[in-house]
């Protein structure tokens, strides 16, 4: 008799406890409208060794990505879909408001600044039947220096050769240009993958430092 009474009491206790737990609100797993909780904690400052090693290497890799996008955008053999996708991805490499300088031997020594998006769209729309852009010499990345805002800044330098050709492949125009790229390393939210803060490399303005046509320096 006592045994049956004890079993009924135990079952009643388990039932009440289960109902109480069922009524508790579920944890919010949709923080920041994403599936990953908001990042909590500090991002450690990069060491001098990391700035001169890992982050310089990552900067060189970003420049290489930019160069690959430039070649796809200018290549008329690529589909419009591929070229438009390359424009979209190339713009993501830059900080908002950045500009790209362009120069041409056809227009004397003048250098024109265009917004990043405008530069890439004009590159796609060039009227030459064939466009060939190659990059020569190694990319040079200067030492990162800390700015007043807590970010780190440097300049990367690369050289490119442009050839505009007719339908038969004859060169209609060509030049060689050296360009400096403003580069920043910022503690930003990574929207593409991790959905948390990390040190991210972004490009700023691109400046023309020298343009040469065959036998004729432009600036």
Secondary structure, DSSP 8 states (H G I E B T S, - for coil): -HHHHHHHHHHHHHHHHHHHHHTS------GGGSSS----S------HHHHHTHHHHHHHHHHHHHHHHHHHHH-TTS-HHHHHHHHHHHHHTB-TT-EEEEE-GGGTT-EEEEEHHHHHHHHHT--SSEEEEEEEEEEEE---EE-TTS-EEEEEEEEEEEEEE-TTS-EEEEEEEEEEEEEEEEEEE-TTTT-SEEEEEEEEEEEEEEEEETTEE--
